[in-house]
Amino acid sequence: MTISAQIFVNDEQLKFNIRPDYIVERHGMKYIAEIKTGAAACPKDISTRRQLLEYAIVSKSNTIILVDANSETIMHVCFND
């Protein structure tokens, strides 16, 4: 799954893609789900948190699903305004 996005740098458009692991649906709501292992599966990890924030902004959703594949746990990571 690839989602296209854009930013502007000095008024010039810069296009890019994000590649979330999954798009999942529950109760009619769609969410981006990202699967991580090891230390990266922790939302305290700065690289993971930045990636999830980028996904939230691009998808216009304040909730991203983070899955820890090692412990088989699911976390709902919410970014508030």
C-alpha positions as CSV (number, residue, x, y, z in Angstrom):
1,M,0.0,0.0,0.0
2,T,1.4,3.4,-1.0
3,I,-0.2,6.7,-0.1
4,S,1.0,9.8,-2.0
5,A,1.5,13.1,-0.2
6,Q,3.2,16.5,-0.7
7,I,4.9,19.3,1.2
8,F,6.1,22.7,0.1
9,V,9.7,23.8,0.5
10,N,10.3,27.4,-0.3
11,D,7.0,27.4,-2.2
12,E,8.1,24.4,-4.3
13,Q,6.0,21.3,-4.2
14,L,7.8,18.1,-3.0
15,K,5.9,14.9,-3.6
16,F,6.6,11.8,-1.6
17,N,5.0,8.5,-0.7
18,I,4.5,6.7,2.6
19,R,4.2,2.9,2.7
20,P,2.3,1.8,5.8
21,D,2.3,-1.9,6.5
22,Y,-1.5,-2.3,6.5
23,I,-4.8,-0.5,6.3
24,V,-7.2,-2.1,8.7
25,E,-10.9,-1.5,9.4
26,R,-13.0,-1.9,12.5
27,H,-16.5,-0.7,13.0
28,G,-16.5,1.1,9.7
29,M,-13.3,3.1,10.6
30,K,-10.1,2.6,8.6
31,Y,-6.7,2.9,10.3
32,I,-3.1,2.7,9.3
33,A,-1.4,-0.2,11.1
34,E,2.4,-0.3,11.5
35,I,4.1,-3.5,12.6
36,K,7.4,-3.2,14.6
37,T,9.7,-5.4,16.5
38,G,12.2,-4.9,19.3
39,A,12.8,-1.4,20.6
40,A,11.1,0.1,17.5
41,A,7.8,-1.3,18.7
42,C,7.8,1.2,21.6
43,P,6.0,4.5,21.0
44,K,8.8,6.1,23.1
45,D,11.2,5.3,20.2
46,I,11.8,8.7,18.5
47,S,12.0,7.2,14.9
48,T,8.8,5.2,15.4
49,R,7.0,8.2,16.9
50,R,8.0,10.4,14.0
51,Q,6.9,7.8,11.5
52,L,3.5,7.4,13.1
53,L,3.1,11.2,13.3
54,E,3.8,11.5,9.6
55,Y,1.3,8.8,8.9
56,A,-1.3,10.5,11.1
57,I,-0.8,13.8,9.2
58,V,-0.9,12.3,5.7
59,S,-3.9,10.1,6.5
60,K,-5.7,13.0,8.3
61,S,-6.3,10.6,11.2
62,N,-5.3,11.2,14.8
63,T,-5.1,7.5,15.6
64,I,-2.5,5.0,14.2
65,I,-2.3,1.3,15.2
66,L,1.1,0.2,16.4
67,V,1.6,-3.6,16.6
68,D,4.4,-5.1,18.6
69,A,5.1,-8.3,16.7
70,N,7.3,-9.8,19.4
71,S,4.8,-9.4,22.3
72,E,1.8,-9.7,20.0
73,T,0.2,-6.5,21.4
74,I,-1.8,-3.8,19.7
75,M,-1.5,-0.1,20.7
76,H,-3.7,2.8,19.6
77,V,-1.4,5.8,19.2
78,C,-3.4,9.0,19.2
79,F,-2.1,12.5,18.2
80,N,-4.2,15.3,19.5
81,D,-4.2,18.9,18.2
